[in-house]
Amino acid sequence: MDHDGEAIGEIWFQRASTTAPDPALLFKLLFANQTLSIQVHPDDVFARSIGLPHGKTEAWYVLAATNDAKVAVGLKRCLTTQQLRISIEDGSISELVRWQPVQKGDVVFVPAGMIHAIGPGVVIAEIQQSSDATFRLFDYGRERELHVDNAVAVAQAGPAGRQAPSRRLSDSRTLLIASPTFVLERIDLAPNSGWDLDATGETWLLVLEGQAQLGSMHASAGEAFFLAADRAAIETDAVGLTGLVAYVATEPRSSLLARHSPKQLMEARS
């Protein structure tokens, strides 16, 4: 898929019903084979000031990466507003972004206002606020419009802050990101086990590895599911399941997963 001229393939996971309310979050897969544009996204306040419903905070989970894969998050040093504007206008912003290597399993948080880019050779699962509010600072010769004024207005023109490390919540849950707009976790469900997933609010599940029965649906690697206002029963097979779960919250949901006892699992399968 060509995304506005970017050398990128995208898969967007959307709700099946076209009449359903728009979800607060968007899950998608990105396949980059060239360096993508240097961008920044607004926060909710700025987005609403220009007529958009909300801003865009996002997080990346690296699904695959070549040996030299890298992403850019933040700048090498702090710039004044005027310095940032000049660097966009003369193209020197391309030398000021801070690139970092990535490998499979890495997690990168990109809050609204953080200048960022994605290099070639990487496949990413991205969870974000459901918004396409993007301001472009540099385009690597593709000669599309730059959004200088808006980018300068919203950008944090300096290095990225220290990202909180992933934290094990239980044998089956690892907290990857807890932000003001969403929580992202990795779940690792044992083979031949049964679980209840608390989906009382908007919840997305992306299967990374393995397979399971998710209610009446079969869930396999690469598939995403939108869940809301219910509890979803998950029954894994002999392989087990690893997945990403994202939901609207600011802290991990204590009731996210409840494991069935062996007796309950046998009864559910009978």
C-alpha positions as CSV (number, residue, x, y, z in Angstrom):
1,M,0.0,0.0,0.0
2,D,1.2,3.5,-0.8
3,H,0.6,5.8,2.1
4,D,0.5,9.4,0.8
5,G,3.7,8.8,-1.2
6,E,5.6,7.1,1.6
7,A,7.5,3.9,0.9
8,I,5.4,2.0,3.3
9,G,2.9,-0.8,3.5
10,E,0.1,-0.5,6.0
11,I,-2.6,-2.8,7.4
12,W,-5.2,-1.0,9.4
13,F,-7.4,-3.0,11.7
14,Q,-10.9,-1.6,11.8
15,R,-14.3,-2.5,13.2
16,A,-16.4,-4.7,11.0
17,S,-19.5,-2.6,11.3
18,T,-19.5,0.6,9.3
19,T,-22.2,2.1,11.5
20,A,-20.4,1.5,14.8
21,P,-19.0,4.5,16.6
22,D,-15.4,5.3,15.8
23,P,-13.0,3.7,18.3
24,A,-10.6,5.9,20.4
25,L,-7.7,3.7,19.4
26,L,-6.3,2.4,16.1
27,F,-4.1,-0.7,15.6
28,K,-2.1,-1.0,12.4
29,L,0.9,-2.8,11.0
30,L,3.7,-0.8,9.2
31,F,6.2,-2.3,6.7
32,A,8.9,0.2,5.9
33,N,11.4,-0.3,3.1
34,Q,12.7,3.2,3.0
35,T,13.3,6.0,5.5
36,L,9.9,7.6,6.2
37,S,9.4,11.3,6.7
38,I,10.4,13.1,9.9
39,Q,7.1,13.9,11.6
40,V,5.4,15.2,14.8
41,H,1.9,14.9,16.0
42,P,-0.1,17.4,18.1
43,D,-1.7,16.8,21.5
44,D,-5.4,17.0,22.1
45,V,-5.4,20.7,23.0
46,F,-3.6,21.8,19.8
47,A,-5.6,19.4,17.6
48,R,-8.9,20.8,18.8
49,S,-7.6,24.4,18.3
50,I,-7.4,23.7,14.6
51,G,-10.6,21.8,14.3
52,L,-9.5,18.2,14.8
53,P,-11.2,15.9,17.4
54,H,-8.0,14.9,19.2
55,G,-4.3,14.6,18.9
56,K,-2.1,11.5,18.4
57,T,0.1,9.6,20.9
58,E,1.4,6.3,19.6
59,A,3.6,3.3,20.6
60,W,5.5,0.9,18.4
61,Y,6.1,-2.8,19.0
62,V,8.8,-4.1,16.6
63,L,7.7,-7.4,15.0
64,A,10.7,-7.8,12.7
65,A,13.9,-5.9,12.0
66,T,17.0,-6.2,9.8
67,N,20.4,-6.0,11.5
68,D,20.7,-2.3,10.7
69,A,17.1,-1.3,11.4
70,K,16.6,1.9,13.3
71,V,14.1,4.5,14.3
72,A,14.4,8.2,15.3
73,V,12.9,9.5,18.5
74,G,13.6,13.1,19.7
75,L,16.6,15.3,18.8
76,K,20.3,15.1,19.7
77,R,20.1,18.4,21.5
78,C,17.7,21.1,22.5
79,L,16.8,23.8,20.0
80,T,15.1,27.1,20.4
81,T,11.9,27.7,18.5
82,Q,13.8,29.8,15.9
83,Q,16.5,27.1,15.5
84,L,13.9,24.4,15.0
85,R,12.2,26.5,12.3
86,I,15.4,27.2,10.5
87,S,16.4,23.5,10.7
88,I,13.1,22.5,9.0
89,E,13.4,25.2,6.3
90,D,17.0,24.4,5.4
91,G,16.7,20.6,5.9
92,S,19.3,20.3,8.6
93,I,16.6,18.7,10.9
94,S,17.6,15.4,9.2
95,E,21.0,15.6,10.9
96,L,19.5,16.5,14.3
97,V,17.1,13.7,14.9
98,R,18.5,10.9,17.2
99,W,18.5,7.5,15.6
100,Q,18.5,4.3,17.7
101,P,18.8,0.7,16.6
102,V,15.8,-1.6,17.1
103,Q,15.3,-5.3,17.1
104,K,12.4,-7.7,17.3
105,G,10.4,-7.2,20.6
106,D,11.5,-3.6,21.2
107,V,8.9,-1.1,22.3
108,V,9.1,2.6,21.5
109,F,6.8,5.2,23.0
110,V,6.1,8.3,20.9
111,P,4.0,10.8,22.8
112,A,2.3,13.8,21.1
113,G,4.9,16.5,20.4
114,M,7.8,14.0,20.0
115,I,9.7,14.4,16.7
116,H,10.2,10.9,15.1
117,A,10.8,8.8,12.0
118,I,11.1,5.2,11.0
119,G,14.0,3.8,9.1
120,P,13.9,1.0,6.5
121,G,13.9,-2.7,7.2
122,V,11.4,-2.7,10.1
123,V,7.9,-4.1,10.6
124,I,6.0,-2.4,13.4
125,A,2.7,-2.9,15.2
126,E,1.5,0.5,16.0
127,I,-1.2,1.4,18.6
128,Q,-2.3,5.1,18.5
129,Q,-5.0,7.5,19.2
130,S,-7.4,7.2,16.2
131,S,-6.2,10.3,14.4
132,D,-4.3,11.2,11.3
133,A,-3.0,14.5,12.6
134,T,0.5,14.6,11.3
135,F,2.9,17.5,10.6
136,R,5.9,16.8,8.3
137,L,9.3,18.3,9.0
138,F,11.5,16.6,6.4
139,D,10.6,14.2,3.5
140,Y,13.9,12.8,2.2
141,G,13.6,14.1,-1.3
142,R,9.9,13.3,-1.9
143,E,9.1,17.0,-2.1
144,R,5.8,16.9,-0.4
145,E,4.5,19.8,1.6
146,L,6.1,20.5,4.9
147,H,4.0,21.8,7.8
148,V,6.5,24.2,9.3
149,D,4.3,26.5,11.4
150,N,2.2,23.7,13.0
151,A,5.3,21.5,13.5
152,V,7.1,24.3,15.4
153,A,4.0,25.0,17.4
154,V,3.6,21.4,18.8
155,A,7.1,20.0,18.8
156,Q,9.2,19.2,21.9
157,A,12.5,20.4,20.3
158,G,14.9,18.3,22.3
159,P,15.9,14.8,23.3
160,A,13.3,12.2,24.2
161,G,12.8,11.5,27.9
162,R,13.7,8.2,29.4
163,Q,11.1,5.6,28.6
164,A,9.9,3.5,31.5
165,P,11.1,-0.1,31.1
166,S,8.6,-2.9,30.5
167,R,7.3,-4.4,33.8
168,R,6.2,-7.9,34.5
169,L,2.7,-7.8,36.1
170,S,2.2,-11.6,36.3
171,D,3.4,-14.8,34.6
172,S,1.0,-14.0,31.8
173,R,1.1,-10.1,31.6
174,T,3.9,-7.7,30.8
175,L,3.2,-3.9,30.9
176,L,4.8,-2.3,27.9
177,I,3.4,1.3,28.0
178,A,1.1,3.1,30.4
179,S,0.3,6.6,29.0
180,P,-2.4,9.2,29.5
181,T,-4.3,7.9,26.5
182,F,-3.9,4.1,26.5
183,V,-2.2,1.1,28.1
184,L,-0.3,-1.5,26.0
185,E,0.5,-5.0,27.4
186,R,1.9,-8.2,26.1
187,I,0.2,-11.4,27.2
188,D,1.8,-14.8,27.1
189,L,-0.9,-17.5,27.6
190,A,0.3,-21.0,28.4
191,P,-0.6,-24.0,26.1
192,N,-4.0,-25.7,26.8
193,S,-5.2,-22.9,29.2
194,G,-8.4,-21.0,29.5
195,W,-8.8,-17.3,30.4
196,D,-11.3,-14.5,30.7
197,L,-10.2,-11.2,29.1
198,D,-11.8,-8.2,30.7
199,A,-13.0,-6.1,27.8
200,T,-15.5,-3.9,29.6
201,G,-14.0,-0.9,27.8
202,E,-12.5,-0.5,24.4
203,T,-9.9,-3.2,24.0
204,W,-7.8,-4.4,21.1
205,L,-6.1,-7.8,20.9
206,L,-3.4,-8.5,18.2
207,V,-2.2,-12.1,18.1
208,L,1.6,-12.2,17.6
209,E,2.2,-16.0,17.9
210,G,0.2,-19.1,18.4
211,Q,-3.6,-19.5,18.2
212,A,-6.6,-19.8,20.4
213,Q,-10.4,-19.9,20.5
214,L,-11.7,-16.4,21.3
215,G,-15.3,-16.7,22.1
216,S,-16.9,-18.1,18.9
217,M,-13.9,-16.9,16.8
218,H,-10.6,-18.6,16.0
219,A,-7.6,-16.3,16.6
220,S,-4.4,-16.8,14.8
221,A,-1.1,-14.9,14.4
222,G,-1.5,-11.6,12.5
223,E,-5.2,-11.2,13.4
224,A,-6.6,-8.4,15.4
225,F,-9.8,-8.2,17.4
226,F,-11.9,-5.3,18.7
227,L,-13.6,-6.1,22.0
228,A,-15.8,-3.9,24.1
229,A,-18.5,-4.1,26.9
230,D,-18.0,-7.8,27.5
231,R,-15.7,-10.4,28.9
232,A,-14.0,-12.5,26.2
233,A,-13.2,-16.2,26.8
234,I,-9.9,-17.4,25.5
235,E,-8.9,-21.0,25.2
236,T,-5.4,-21.8,23.9
237,D,-4.4,-25.0,22.1
238,A,-1.1,-27.0,22.5
239,V,0.9,-24.0,21.1
240,G,-0.4,-21.3,23.5
241,L,-0.7,-17.6,22.5
242,T,1.3,-14.4,22.6
243,G,-0.4,-11.2,21.9
244,L,-0.6,-7.4,22.3
245,V,-3.5,-6.0,24.3
246,A,-4.3,-2.3,24.1
247,Y,-7.1,-0.5,26.0
248,V,-8.2,3.0,26.9
249,A,-6.8,3.6,30.4
250,T,-4.0,5.4,32.2
251,E,-2.9,2.4,34.4
252,P,-3.0,-1.4,33.9
253,R,-6.4,-2.9,34.5
254,S,-6.0,-5.3,37.5
255,S,-8.8,-7.5,36.2
256,L,-7.6,-7.8,32.6
257,L,-6.9,-11.5,32.8
258,A,-8.4,-14.3,35.0
259,R,-7.3,-17.9,34.4
260,H,-9.8,-20.7,34.5
261,S,-9.1,-23.6,36.8
262,P,-8.5,-27.0,35.1
263,K,-12.0,-28.1,36.1
264,Q,-13.6,-24.9,34.6
265,L,-11.6,-25.4,31.4
266,M,-12.7,-29.0,31.1
267,E,-16.3,-28.0,31.7
268,A,-16.1,-25.3,29.1
269,R,-14.8,-27.8,26.5
270,S,-17.4,-30.4,27.3
